[in-house]
Each structure stands twice: as structure tokens, then as C-alpha cells.
Amino acid sequence: MIDGEEYTFDFLKMLFGDFSFMIYLEIMLRVIIIMSYTILIIGWIGKRAVGTLGSADILLIVAMGSAVGDAMFYPSVPLVVAISVITLIAVFQRVYVLLGVKYQRVRK
């Protein structure tokens, strides 16, 4: 518990933390790289209307969102790891769709 006499309100510290300016530049660069790559991958997977999303598509959105978010937010997550995860998710989705087209049992 924080003692009231030891605490001082610091709005800038609350807003920016104790990080150096370089961490914010790194995060900006991470966001640009990961979002650009993710947009390319989503274009490769294919676009669908929200009403046509199945359970596998929802899982795809959650998994990709987690991978993208971790890479953008945590400097300890290497970009190559995040890009690999995003790529594997996209490949799995493409294979799933192709199998669904070929075999009706997969679609159910």
C-alpha cells in the first residue's frame, strides 16, 4: 500500500512512464512493420463480409490479433517471431479454406 506522504502525483510519468524516448520510436517502427505485413497477409488470405465469418475465421482474428499486439507492444518479442506466427496462421487458414472447398465435412 502506498503511504499518502510518500506519493506525489506526476501526470507525465503516469502518461509516459519512466521509459526513454527510444522505446517510443521502437514501438512506432514495430507498429509500422507488423501492420504493413499483416495487411499484406490479410489481403492474401482474402476478405469476407462479417456476416459470413465462421468459427474458424473468428479464431483467426483472435490469434492474429494476439500475435500482432504482442509484437507491437512488447519490445522483448522479436519481430521475426511475430511475423512467423502471423504467416503460420495465414497458411493454416488458407489450407483450411482449400480443404473446406474440396471436402464438405471440413466446412461443418
Secondary structure by P-SEA (a helix, b strand, c coil): ccccccbbbbccccccccccaaaaaaaaaaaaaaaaaaaaaaaaacccccccccaaaaaaaaaaaaaaaaaaccccccaaaaaaaaaaaaaaaaaaaaaaaacccccc
